[in-house]
Amino acid sequence: MAELKEGSKVKAKRDLVRGDHKILKGDQGTVKHVVGTPPVPIEVKQDTTHEEPLGKGAVEVVHDTKPGVIPAGVKYDVTFPAAGGDWEFVGLSSEDIEAV
C-alpha cells in the first residue's frame, strides 16, 4: 500500500460501522491523522487513568488504557463526507482502507 499521510485520499476496503454511522466498501475519505502505535504488541496488565478537572472541585476519571493488548502498526483517523457533516472514523488500519 502506498504510504498514507495526513491529507491522503483513501477508500474503504470493506464496510465500516461505528455506532449509527456506516461507511460502505469503496466510499472515499481523507486521512485526518496518522497515529503511530508500538512496533510490537504491548500487553497492558492494569487499568491506567488520570483525572480531568471539571470545575467546582469535580473531576472526571479518564481511562488511558484498559487491560488487553495494544496492537502493533499504524492507525489512521479518516474523515468521510456525509449528509449533515463529516464522519470521523478513528483507529482504522491498512486492513480497512487503501490509497485512491
C-alpha positions as CSV (number, residue, x, y, z in Angstrom):
1,M,0.0,0.0,0.0
2,A,1.3,3.5,-0.8
3,E,2.4,5.4,2.2
4,L,-0.6,7.3,3.7
5,K,-0.2,10.7,5.4
6,E,-2.4,13.4,6.6
7,G,-4.5,14.7,3.6
8,S,-4.2,11.4,1.6
9,K,-7.3,10.3,-0.2
10,V,-8.4,6.8,0.7
11,K,-11.3,4.4,0.1
12,A,-12.8,1.8,2.4
13,K,-11.7,-1.8,1.6
14,R,-14.8,-3.1,3.5
15,D,-18.0,-1.9,5.1
16,L,-17.2,0.0,8.3
17,V,-19.7,0.6,11.1
18,R,-19.3,2.8,14.1
19,G,-22.5,3.2,16.1
20,D,-25.1,4.7,13.8
21,H,-22.6,5.6,11.1
22,K,-21.9,3.2,8.3
23,I,-19.3,3.6,5.5
24,L,-19.7,1.2,2.5
25,K,-16.8,-0.5,0.7
26,G,-15.5,1.9,-1.9
27,D,-16.6,5.1,-0.1
28,Q,-13.8,7.7,-0.2
29,G,-12.5,9.8,2.6
30,T,-9.4,11.8,3.7
31,V,-6.8,10.9,6.3
32,K,-7.1,13.4,9.1
33,H,-4.4,12.0,11.5
34,V,-1.8,9.2,11.3
35,V,-1.3,7.6,14.7
36,G,1.9,5.6,15.3
37,T,1.4,2.6,17.6
38,P,4.1,0.4,19.0
39,P,6.3,-1.7,16.7
40,V,5.4,-4.8,18.6
41,P,2.2,-5.6,20.5
42,I,2.2,-4.5,24.1
43,E,0.2,-6.2,26.8
44,V,-1.4,-3.9,29.3
45,K,-1.9,-5.6,32.7
46,Q,-3.9,-3.0,34.5
47,D,-6.1,0.0,34.0
48,T,-4.4,3.3,33.9
49,T,-6.3,6.5,34.5
50,H,-5.9,10.2,35.1
51,E,-8.3,12.9,36.4
52,E,-9.6,15.8,34.3
53,P,-10.9,18.7,36.4
54,L,-14.5,19.7,35.6
55,G,-14.5,22.8,37.9
56,K,-16.1,23.3,41.3
57,G,-13.9,20.5,42.8
58,A,-15.5,17.8,40.5
59,V,-13.2,15.6,38.4
60,E,-13.8,13.1,35.6
61,V,-11.7,9.9,35.7
62,V,-10.4,9.2,32.2
63,H,-9.2,5.7,31.2
64,D,-5.9,5.9,29.3
65,T,-5.6,2.2,28.8
66,K,-7.6,-0.8,29.7
67,P,-6.2,-4.3,30.3
68,G,-5.6,-6.1,27.0
69,V,-3.2,-5.8,24.1
70,I,-2.2,-2.6,22.2
71,P,-1.7,-3.9,18.6
72,A,1.4,-3.1,16.6
73,G,1.2,-1.0,13.4
74,V,0.0,2.4,12.2
75,K,-3.6,3.6,12.7
76,Y,-5.4,6.2,10.7
77,D,-8.2,8.7,11.6
78,V,-10.2,9.2,8.4
79,T,-12.9,11.7,7.7
80,F,-15.7,10.6,5.3
81,P,-18.1,13.2,3.8
82,A,-21.7,12.5,4.8
83,A,-25.1,14.3,4.7
84,G,-25.3,16.7,7.6
85,G,-21.5,16.8,8.2
86,D,-18.4,14.7,8.0
87,W,-18.0,11.5,10.0
88,E,-14.6,10.8,11.5
89,F,-13.6,7.1,11.9
90,V,-10.7,6.7,14.3
91,G,-8.2,3.8,14.6
92,L,-8.5,2.4,11.0
93,S,-5.8,0.1,9.8
94,S,-4.4,-0.9,6.4
95,E,-7.0,-3.7,6.5
96,D,-9.8,-1.1,6.5
97,I,-8.6,1.5,4.0
98,E,-6.3,1.8,0.9
99,A,-5.0,4.7,-1.1
100,V,-7.1,6.0,-4.0
